[in-house]
């Protein structure tokens, strides 16, 4: 991509974000983003900082050093001086570890002022032990805790403390409805009972007896996460609750704890090939999906899950995933998934 083309693309993105912000009925002035030190989370912070009305962006990160580096980069990217850039945006750091419920609760207490939006972006494939049961975290499986349970605790805590005023975005995944081309199986849930969802939450082998590989666990984890957001829209009817997938996005840390070999293959072989074939995109487009969901209140409806618009697609336009898997519209499944998660919290 030439410098001129890249510049035009960036400028078009800025213009689109400003136009979208003018359409929303809400004034979005503050946001908390988890997993904000790199990848889609960091790019989301950059794009939201371009909103004319944006005043405060809280970078939710696990590592303080990486968080500080991201803050400096964002301040530089948005032409900031000291802590406030020319557009008036202040970047703050909030340390929280989504795989540790007590860390999440502590972060909520540390958050000084409410935010309008929370973007629950952090997650990943669960490292080398996605099925490890975290006895000190209520018995959740490790991949489930970092992708879903930690965010459930965060959302509940923010709403109950009066620290979230409007919208919650949850990072969904096309894997949640199955992605055969990438080896993610379609979830097969027969009854949708609380017990069945509990067995997915703990990833202890009671549900995954036949297949305990990382992709199977991740797919079912994201499936439950999307259902939870549907139930949360009724649990918190005065807030917007939306699950949206950033798509197959290069430049993320989804395999950060999978070992150097897996990281090398993903970064240098898999995603370059997917982008060449048109099956992946950069962080700019992945983050734009979050921003669109925040700003376009007419298109993105509370309680729904939006991701790529074909059974084997990971990029391009997005659609309500009920069109591809009707489980996402079943309120009993949604409420049972929510109850299953909370039985461990």
C-alpha positions as a Markdown table, in Angstrom:
| # | Residue | x | y | z |
|---|---|---|---|---|
| 1 | Unk | 0.0 | 0.0 | 0.0 |
| 2 | Unk | 1.5 | 3.3 | -1.1 |
| 3 | Unk | 1.8 | 6.2 | 1.3 |
| 4 | Unk | -0.7 | 8.3 | -0.7 |
| 5 | Unk | -3.2 | 5.5 | -0.7 |
| 6 | Unk | -2.8 | 4.8 | 3.0 |
| 7 | Unk | -3.2 | 8.5 | 3.7 |
| 8 | Unk | -6.4 | 8.7 | 1.7 |
| 9 | Unk | -7.7 | 5.6 | 3.4 |
| 10 | Unk | -7.0 | 7.1 | 6.9 |
| 11 | Unk | -8.6 | 10.4 | 5.9 |
| 12 | Unk | -11.7 | 8.6 | 4.6 |
| 13 | Unk | -11.9 | 6.8 | 7.9 |
| 14 | Unk | -11.8 | 10.0 | 9.9 |
| 15 | Unk | -14.5 | 11.6 | 7.7 |
| 16 | Unk | -16.7 | 8.5 | 8.1 |
| 17 | Unk | -16.3 | 8.5 | 11.9 |
| 18 | Unk | -17.2 | 12.2 | 12.1 |
| 19 | Unk | -20.3 | 11.7 | 9.9 |
| 20 | Unk | -21.4 | 8.7 | 11.9 |
| 21 | Unk | -21.0 | 10.6 | 15.2 |
| 22 | Unk | -23.3 | 13.3 | 13.8 |
| 23 | Unk | -26.0 | 10.7 | 13.2 |
| 24 | Unk | -26.1 | 9.2 | 16.7 |
| 25 | Unk | -28.7 | 10.5 | 19.1 |
| 26 | Unk | -26.3 | 10.2 | 22.0 |
| 27 | Unk | -23.4 | 12.3 | 23.1 |
| 28 | Unk | -20.5 | 9.9 | 23.5 |
| 29 | Unk | -17.8 | 11.7 | 25.6 |
| 30 | Unk | -16.1 | 8.9 | 27.4 |
| 31 | Unk | -15.2 | 5.2 | 26.9 |
| 32 | Unk | -13.5 | 2.3 | 28.6 |
| 33 | Unk | -11.7 | -0.2 | 26.3 |
| 34 | Unk | -10.3 | -3.5 | 27.6 |
| 35 | Unk | -7.3 | -5.0 | 25.9 |
| 36 | Unk | -6.4 | -1.4 | 24.8 |
| 37 | Unk | -2.6 | -1.7 | 24.8 |
| 38 | Unk | -2.4 | -3.2 | 21.3 |
| 39 | Unk | -4.3 | -4.5 | 18.2 |
| 40 | Unk | -8.0 | -3.7 | 17.8 |
| 41 | Unk | -8.4 | -2.2 | 21.2 |
| 42 | Unk | -5.7 | 0.3 | 20.7 |
| 43 | Unk | -6.9 | 1.2 | 17.2 |
| 44 | Unk | -10.4 | 1.6 | 18.6 |
| 45 | Unk | -9.1 | 4.1 | 21.1 |
| 46 | Unk | -7.4 | 6.0 | 18.3 |
| 47 | Unk | -10.5 | 6.1 | 16.1 |
| 48 | Unk | -12.8 | 7.2 | 19.0 |
| 49 | Unk | -10.4 | 9.9 | 19.9 |
| 50 | Unk | -11.2 | 11.5 | 16.5 |
| 51 | Unk | -14.9 | 12.1 | 17.6 |
| 52 | Unk | -15.4 | 15.8 | 18.0 |
| 53 | Unk | -17.2 | 15.3 | 21.3 |
| 54 | Unk | -14.8 | 12.7 | 22.8 |
| 55 | Unk | -13.2 | 13.9 | 26.1 |
| 56 | Unk | -11.9 | 10.8 | 27.9 |
| 57 | Unk | -10.7 | 7.4 | 26.9 |
| 58 | Unk | -9.8 | 4.8 | 29.6 |
| 59 | Unk | -7.2 | 2.2 | 28.5 |
| 60 | Unk | -8.0 | -1.0 | 30.3 |
| 61 | Unk | -4.8 | -3.1 | 30.4 |
| 62 | Unk | -3.3 | -5.9 | 32.3 |
| 63 | Unk | 0.3 | -4.7 | 32.1 |
| 64 | Unk | 1.1 | -1.2 | 33.3 |
| 65 | Unk | 4.3 | -0.9 | 31.2 |
| 66 | Unk | 2.5 | -1.9 | 28.0 |
| 67 | Unk | -0.4 | 0.4 | 29.0 |
| 68 | Unk | 1.9 | 3.4 | 29.4 |
| 69 | Unk | 3.6 | 2.6 | 26.0 |
| 70 | Unk | 0.2 | 2.5 | 24.4 |
| 71 | Unk | -0.9 | 5.8 | 26.0 |
| 72 | Unk | 2.2 | 7.5 | 24.8 |
| 73 | Unk | 1.7 | 6.2 | 21.2 |
| 74 | Unk | -2.0 | 7.3 | 21.2 |
| 75 | Unk | -1.1 | 10.7 | 22.5 |
| 76 | Unk | 1.5 | 11.1 | 19.8 |
| 77 | Unk | -0.9 | 9.7 | 17.1 |
| 78 | Unk | -3.6 | 12.2 | 18.1 |
| 79 | Unk | -1.1 | 15.1 | 18.3 |
| 80 | Unk | -1.4 | 15.3 | 22.1 |
| 81 | Unk | 0.6 | 17.5 | 24.4 |
| 82 | Unk | 0.9 | 16.4 | 28.0 |
| 83 | Unk | -2.2 | 14.3 | 28.8 |
| 84 | Unk | -4.7 | 16.2 | 26.6 |
| 85 | Unk | -4.5 | 16.3 | 22.8 |
| 86 | Unk | -5.6 | 19.1 | 20.5 |
| 87 | Unk | -9.1 | 17.7 | 20.3 |
| 88 | Unk | -9.4 | 17.7 | 24.1 |
| 89 | Unk | -9.1 | 14.0 | 24.7 |
| 90 | Unk | -7.6 | 12.7 | 27.9 |
| 91 | Unk | -6.1 | 9.2 | 27.9 |
| 92 | Unk | -6.2 | 7.3 | 31.2 |
| 93 | Unk | -4.9 | 4.0 | 32.3 |
| 94 | Unk | -6.9 | 1.4 | 34.3 |
| 95 | Unk | -5.1 | -1.8 | 35.3 |
| 96 | Unk | -7.3 | -4.8 | 35.2 |
| 97 | Unk | -6.8 | -8.5 | 34.4 |
| 98 | Unk | -10.0 | -10.1 | 32.9 |
| 99 | Unk | -8.8 | -13.6 | 34.0 |
| 100 | Unk | -9.0 | -12.4 | 37.7 |
| 101 | Unk | -12.4 | -11.4 | 39.0 |
| 102 | Unk | -10.9 | -9.6 | 42.0 |
| 103 | Unk | -8.8 | -7.5 | 39.7 |
| 104 | Unk | -11.9 | -6.6 | 37.8 |
| 105 | Unk | -13.7 | -5.6 | 40.9 |
| 106 | Unk | -10.7 | -3.5 | 42.1 |
| 107 | Unk | -10.6 | -1.7 | 38.7 |
| 108 | Unk | -14.2 | -0.8 | 38.9 |
| 109 | Unk | -13.5 | 0.8 | 42.3 |
| 110 | Unk | -10.5 | 2.6 | 40.9 |
| 111 | Unk | -12.5 | 4.1 | 38.0 |
| 112 | Unk | -13.0 | 7.6 | 39.2 |
| 113 | Unk | -15.8 | 8.8 | 36.9 |
| 114 | Unk | -18.5 | 7.0 | 34.9 |
| 115 | Unk | -18.1 | 6.2 | 31.2 |
| 116 | Unk | -20.7 | 6.4 | 28.4 |
| 117 | Unk | -19.4 | 3.2 | 26.7 |
| 118 | Unk | -17.4 | 0.1 | 27.6 |
| 119 | Unk | -15.8 | -1.9 | 24.8 |
| 120 | Unk | -15.1 | -5.4 | 26.1 |
| 121 | Unk | -12.4 | -6.3 | 23.6 |
| 122 | Unk | -9.9 | -8.3 | 25.6 |
| 123 | Unk | -9.7 | -12.1 | 25.2 |
| 124 | Unk | -7.8 | -14.7 | 23.2 |
| 125 | Unk | -7.4 | -18.4 | 22.6 |
| 126 | Unk | -6.5 | -19.3 | 26.2 |
| 127 | Unk | -2.9 | -20.0 | 25.8 |
| 128 | Unk | -1.5 | -23.5 | 26.1 |
| 129 | Unk | -4.0 | -24.6 | 28.7 |
| 130 | Unk | -7.4 | -23.3 | 27.5 |
| 131 | Unk | -9.2 | -26.0 | 29.6 |
| 132 | Unk | -7.4 | -25.3 | 32.8 |
| 133 | Unk | -10.0 | -24.9 | 35.6 |
| 134 | Unk | -9.3 | -21.8 | 37.7 |
| 135 | Unk | -10.3 | -22.9 | 41.1 |
| 136 | Unk | -9.5 | -19.5 | 42.6 |
| 137 | Unk | -11.8 | -17.8 | 40.0 |
| 138 | Unk | -15.0 | -19.6 | 40.8 |
| 139 | Unk | -14.1 | -22.7 | 38.8 |
| 140 | Unk | -14.2 | -21.1 | 35.3 |
| 141 | Unk | -12.1 | -22.5 | 32.6 |
| 142 | Unk | -9.2 | -20.2 | 31.7 |
| 143 | Unk | -10.3 | -19.4 | 28.1 |
| 144 | Unk | -13.8 | -18.7 | 29.4 |
| 145 | Unk | -12.7 | -16.5 | 32.2 |
| 146 | Unk | -10.6 | -14.2 | 30.1 |
| 147 | Unk | -13.1 | -14.0 | 27.2 |
| 148 | Unk | -16.5 | -13.9 | 29.0 |
| 149 | Unk | -16.6 | -14.2 | 32.8 |
| 150 | Unk | -14.3 | -11.3 | 33.5 |
| 151 | Unk | -16.3 | -9.1 | 31.2 |
| 152 | Unk | -19.6 | -10.2 | 32.9 |
| 153 | Unk | -18.1 | -9.2 | 36.2 |
| 154 | Unk | -17.0 | -5.9 | 34.7 |
| 155 | Unk | -20.4 | -5.1 | 33.1 |
| 156 | Unk | -22.4 | -6.0 | 36.2 |
| 157 | Unk | -20.0 | -4.0 | 38.4 |
| 158 | Unk | -20.1 | -0.9 | 36.1 |
| 159 | Unk | -23.9 | -0.8 | 35.8 |
| 160 | Unk | -24.5 | -1.5 | 39.5 |
| 161 | Unk | -22.0 | 1.2 | 40.5 |
| 162 | Unk | -23.6 | 3.7 | 38.2 |
| 163 | Unk | -20.4 | 3.9 | 36.2 |
| 164 | Unk | -21.8 | 3.0 | 32.7 |
| 165 | Unk | -24.4 | 5.4 | 31.2 |
| 166 | Unk | -25.2 | 4.0 | 27.8 |
| 167 | Unk | -23.6 | 1.2 | 25.7 |
| 168 | Unk | -21.7 | -2.0 | 26.1 |
| 169 | Unk | -19.9 | -3.6 | 23.2 |
| 170 | Unk | -18.7 | -7.2 | 23.5 |
| 171 | Unk | -16.1 | -8.6 | 21.1 |
| 172 | Unk | -17.8 | -11.5 | 19.4 |
| 173 | Unk | -16.3 | -13.9 | 16.9 |
| 174 | Unk | -17.5 | -15.7 | 13.7 |
| 175 | Unk | -16.2 | -18.8 | 15.5 |
| 176 | Unk | -19.3 | -18.5 | 17.7 |
| 177 | Unk | -21.6 | -19.8 | 14.9 |
| 178 | Unk | -18.9 | -22.1 | 13.4 |
| 179 | Unk | -16.2 | -21.3 | 10.9 |
| 180 | Unk | -15.4 | -24.6 | 9.1 |
| 181 | Unk | -12.8 | -23.0 | 6.8 |
| 182 | Unk | -10.7 | -22.2 | 9.9 |
| 183 | Unk | -11.4 | -25.4 | 11.8 |
| 184 | Unk | -13.9 | -23.9 | 14.3 |
| 185 | Unk | -16.8 | -26.3 | 14.7 |
| 186 | Unk | -20.4 | -25.2 | 14.7 |
| 187 | Unk | -21.7 | -25.3 | 18.3 |
| 188 | Unk | -24.1 | -28.2 | 18.9 |
| 189 | Unk | -26.4 | -27.4 | 21.8 |
| 190 | Unk | -29.4 | -29.7 | 22.0 |
| 191 | Unk | -31.2 | -28.5 | 25.1 |
| 192 | Unk | -29.8 | -25.1 | 26.0 |
| 193 | Unk | -30.2 | -25.9 | 29.7 |
| 194 | Unk | -28.4 | -24.1 | 32.5 |
| 195 | Unk | -26.5 | -27.3 | 33.2 |
| 196 | Unk | -25.3 | -27.6 | 29.6 |
| 197 | Unk | -24.0 | -24.0 | 29.6 |
| 198 | Unk | -22.3 | -24.5 | 33.0 |
| 199 | Unk | -20.3 | -27.4 | 31.5 |
| 200 | Unk | -19.1 | -25.0 | 28.8 |
| 201 | Unk | -18.2 | -22.3 | 31.4 |
| 202 | Unk | -15.9 | -24.6 | 33.3 |
| 203 | Unk | -14.3 | -26.3 | 30.3 |
| 204 | Unk | -13.5 | -29.2 | 32.6 |
| 205 | Unk | -14.2 | -32.0 | 30.0 |
| 206 | Unk | -17.8 | -32.6 | 30.9 |
| 207 | Unk | -18.9 | -30.9 | 27.7 |
| 208 | Unk | -15.7 | -31.2 | 25.7 |
| 209 | Unk | -15.0 | -34.9 | 26.4 |
| 210 | Unk | -14.6 | -35.7 | 22.7 |
| 211 | Unk | -12.6 | -32.6 | 21.7 |
| 212 | Unk | -10.8 | -30.4 | 24.1 |
| 213 | Unk | -8.7 | -28.5 | 21.6 |
| 214 | Unk | -8.4 | -24.7 | 21.8 |
| 215 | Unk | -10.5 | -23.9 | 18.8 |
| 216 | Unk | -13.5 | -26.0 | 20.0 |
| 217 | Unk | -13.3 | -24.3 | 23.4 |
| 218 | Unk | -12.9 | -20.9 | 22.0 |
| 219 | Unk | -15.8 | -21.3 | 19.6 |
| 220 | Unk | -18.2 | -22.4 | 22.3 |
| 221 | Unk | -16.9 | -19.7 | 24.7 |
| 222 | Unk | -17.7 | -17.0 | 22.2 |
| 223 | Unk | -21.1 | -18.6 | 21.5 |
| 224 | Unk | -22.0 | -18.4 | 25.2 |
| 225 | Unk | -20.7 | -14.8 | 25.3 |
| 226 | Unk | -23.0 | -13.7 | 22.4 |
| 227 | Unk | -26.0 | -15.4 | 24.1 |
| 228 | Unk | -25.1 | -13.6 | 27.4 |
| 229 | Unk | -25.3 | -10.2 | 25.7 |
| 230 | Unk | -28.8 | -11.0 | 24.5 |
| 231 | Unk | -29.9 | -11.7 | 28.0 |
| 232 | Unk | -28.0 | -8.7 | 29.3 |
| 233 | Unk | -30.1 | -6.5 | 27.1 |
| 234 | Unk | -33.2 | -7.5 | 29.1 |
| 235 | Unk | -31.3 | -7.5 | 32.4 |
| 236 | Unk | -30.2 | -3.9 | 31.8 |
| 237 | Unk | -33.0 | -2.5 | 29.5 |
| 238 | Unk | -31.8 | 1.1 | 29.8 |
| 239 | Unk | -28.5 | 0.3 | 28.2 |
| 240 | Unk | -27.5 | -0.8 | 24.7 |
| 241 | Unk | -25.9 | -4.3 | 24.8 |
| 242 | Unk | -24.3 | -5.4 | 21.5 |
| 243 | Unk | -22.0 | -8.2 | 20.5 |
| 244 | Unk | -20.0 | -7.5 | 17.4 |
| 245 | Unk | -17.1 | -9.3 | 15.8 |
| 246 | Unk | -14.0 | -7.4 | 14.6 |
| 247 | Unk | -13.6 | -10.1 | 12.1 |
| 248 | Unk | -10.4 | -11.9 | 11.1 |
| 249 | Unk | -8.0 | -9.1 | 12.0 |
| 250 | Unk | -4.2 | -9.1 | 11.6 |
| 251 | Unk | -2.1 | -7.3 | 14.1 |
| 252 | Unk | -3.8 | -8.6 | 17.2 |
| 253 | Unk | -2.5 | -10.5 | 20.2 |
| 254 | Unk | -5.0 | -13.3 | 20.2 |
| 255 | Unk | -2.3 | -15.9 | 20.3 |
| 256 | Unk | -0.1 | -14.0 | 22.8 |
| 257 | Unk | 0.1 | -16.9 | 25.2 |
| 258 | Unk | 0.2 | -19.8 | 22.7 |
| 259 | Unk | 4.0 | -20.0 | 22.5 |
| 260 | Unk | 6.5 | -18.4 | 20.0 |
| 261 | Unk | 6.0 | -20.9 | 17.2 |
| 262 | Unk | 2.2 | -20.4 | 17.1 |
| 263 | Unk | 2.7 | -16.6 | 17.3 |
| 264 | Unk | 5.2 | -16.7 | 14.5 |
| 265 | Unk | 2.9 | -18.7 | 12.2 |
| 266 | Unk | -0.1 | -16.5 | 12.9 |
| 267 | Unk | 1.7 | -13.2 | 12.4 |
| 268 | Unk | 4.0 | -14.1 | 9.5 |
| 269 | Unk | 2.2 | -16.8 | 7.6 |
| 270 | Unk | -1.5 | -17.2 | 8.4 |
| 271 | Unk | -2.8 | -13.6 | 8.4 |
| 272 | Unk | -0.7 | -12.5 | 5.4 |
| 273 | Unk | -2.1 | -15.4 | 3.5 |
| 274 | Unk | -5.7 | -14.7 | 4.6 |
| 275 | Unk | -5.3 | -11.0 | 3.7 |
| 276 | Unk | -3.9 | -12.0 | 0.3 |
| 277 | Unk | -7.0 | -14.2 | -0.3 |
| 278 | Unk | -9.4 | -11.4 | 1.0 |
| 279 | Unk | -10.3 | -13.3 | 4.1 |
| 280 | Unk | -8.7 | -11.0 | 6.7 |
| 281 | Unk | -8.3 | -7.2 | 7.2 |
| 282 | Unk | -6.2 | -4.8 | 9.2 |
| 283 | Unk | -6.9 | -3.4 | 12.7 |
| 284 | Unk | -8.4 | -0.3 | 11.2 |
| 285 | Unk | -11.3 | -2.2 | 9.7 |
| 286 | Unk | -11.7 | -4.4 | 12.8 |
| 287 | Unk | -11.9 | -1.5 | 15.1 |
| 288 | Unk | -14.3 | 0.4 | 12.8 |
| 289 | Unk | -16.8 | -2.4 | 13.4 |
| 290 | Unk | -16.8 | -1.5 | 17.1 |
| 291 | Unk | -17.1 | 2.2 | 16.3 |
| 292 | Unk | -20.0 | 1.7 | 13.9 |
| 293 | Unk | -21.8 | -0.3 | 16.5 |
| 294 | Unk | -21.3 | 2.4 | 19.1 |
| 295 | Unk | -22.5 | 5.2 | 16.8 |
| 296 | Unk | -25.1 | 3.7 | 14.5 |
| 297 | Unk | -27.9 | 3.1 | 16.9 |
| 298 | Unk | -30.4 | 2.6 | 14.1 |
| 299 | Unk | -28.7 | -0.4 | 12.6 |
| 300 | Unk | -27.1 | -2.0 | 15.6 |
| 301 | Unk | -29.9 | -3.2 | 17.9 |
| 302 | Unk | -29.5 | -4.0 | 21.6 |
| 303 | Unk | -29.4 | -7.7 | 22.4 |
| 304 | Unk | -28.2 | -8.7 | 18.9 |
| 305 | Unk | -24.9 | -10.2 | 17.6 |
| 306 | Unk | -23.3 | -8.9 | 14.4 |
| 307 | Unk | -20.5 | -10.5 | 12.5 |
| 308 | Unk | -19.5 | -11.2 | 8.9 |
| 309 | Unk | -22.3 | -11.9 | 6.5 |
| 310 | Unk | -21.6 | -15.5 | 5.3 |
| 311 | Unk | -21.0 | -18.9 | 6.9 |
| 312 | Unk | -17.3 | -19.0 | 6.0 |
| 313 | Unk | -16.7 | -15.2 | 5.8 |
| 314 | Unk | -14.5 | -13.4 | 8.3 |
| 315 | Unk | -14.4 | -9.9 | 6.7 |
| 316 | Unk | -16.7 | -7.6 | 4.6 |
| 317 | Unk | -20.1 | -6.5 | 5.6 |
| 318 | Unk | -21.8 | -7.6 | 8.8 |
| 319 | Unk | -25.3 | -9.0 | 9.5 |
| 320 | Unk | -27.3 | -10.1 | 12.5 |
| 321 | Unk | -26.1 | -13.6 | 13.2 |
| 322 | Unk | -29.6 | -14.9 | 13.8 |
| 323 | Unk | -29.7 | -15.2 | 10.1 |
| 324 | Unk | -26.9 | -17.8 | 10.2 |
| 325 | Unk | -27.7 | -19.5 | 13.5 |
| 326 | Unk | -31.1 | -19.1 | 15.1 |
| 327 | Unk | -29.7 | -20.0 | 18.5 |
| 328 | Unk | -28.7 | -16.4 | 18.9 |
| 329 | Unk | -32.3 | -15.3 | 18.9 |
| 330 | Unk | -33.6 | -17.9 | 21.5 |
| 331 | Unk | -34.3 | -16.0 | 24.7 |
| 332 | Unk | -34.3 | -19.2 | 26.8 |
| 333 | Unk | -30.8 | -20.0 | 25.6 |
| 334 | Unk | -29.7 | -16.5 | 26.3 |
| 335 | Unk | -31.1 | -16.4 | 29.8 |
| 336 | Unk | -29.8 | -19.9 | 30.6 |
| 337 | Unk | -26.3 | -18.9 | 29.5 |
| 338 | Unk | -26.5 | -15.8 | 31.7 |
| 339 | Unk | -27.7 | -17.9 | 34.6 |
| 340 | Unk | -24.9 | -20.4 | 34.1 |
| 341 | Unk | -22.2 | -17.7 | 34.2 |
| 342 | Unk | -23.6 | -16.1 | 37.3 |
| 343 | Unk | -23.8 | -19.4 | 39.1 |
| 344 | Unk | -20.0 | -19.3 | 39.3 |
| 345 | Unk | -19.6 | -15.5 | 40.1 |
